[in-house]
Amino acid sequence: MKSFTIFLALMITMGSCNAQKTGKTGKALKVTVFKGHTATVNSYIFSNGKSQIVMDVLRSSEEAKQLAQQIKAAGLPLTHILITHGHPDHYIGMDILHKAFPDAKIVVASPEIKNDIKNFSLWMESVGWLDGEVNLKPKSDKNPDGFDYDNAISVLSDDQLKLNGGGILELKTKYDPAEAEHLTTVYSKDLNALFTSDFCYNKVHLWLGTGVDHVHIQNWKNQLAALKTKYAKTNPVIYPGHGDTSDISLFTTVTKYIENFERVTAGAKTKKEAMEAMKKLYPDWKQDDFLLLYSVDYHIKE
Ligand SMILES: [Zn+2]
């Protein structure tokens, strides 16, 4: 009987210990992947059971509506919409998300990324690419109802984004220009996960098109080598900008892809020849008709 009482007391003590621990750190952080169809781009929804943050918001407003529905269905407030870089496949959905969650702040990790987003939209508007996404046309004297890039997007003053109710996302932007001029990666210690944004693609052809010249390509390879070294011991889960979740072997896969692309485009006489060679090397990789096509187009002059 005595030993049973001690056992019981021990169990109660252990129980309260666990409860305290849970109380201190909040509920466990979770991440949900929303796989976009257009450009095979990902959105990531972070939740700690009390609030949510979404990272990147897809290439089309139609798909962003589905993303908004999924976030709403969780029944928790959305506090932030984080855009990792100024490429439209990661930010076109922000007007839809902004309207669905007026209290959520659209945030970026540096003023340069805010400029990249606005400048890309101004350029897209100038070539007619926003005619199908009129809500993203920049606000101006001519278009007073346009998207107000200057006021709608805030630059974070910190390199951390804290979830309301516990959990920290560590943001990093000090990278040399590579896939994009400026890019944010997100690390979560709680999840032991690295969200590489477009430093990594998994079974999706890489964007090596306009803006990604030979210096950018060299920087990209250097950065992948640095990430490989940095995360060798902690072995985090890798969540790429495009394609499926992976592990740190993805750094090597992406590096090899870039080397193959360089070799193929340096040796091919025509764009068609390069397209065929890359498709033969990567037969099951997606987006050959868009990402690969424009990448080959940029690097081979006929
Ligand atoms: Zn992308």
Boltz pocket constraint, residues with backbone or C-beta under 6 A from the ligand:
constraints:
  - pocket:
      binder: B
      contacts: [[A, 41], [A, 87], [A, 89], [A, 90], [A, 198], [A, 241], [A, 242]]
      max_distance: 6.0
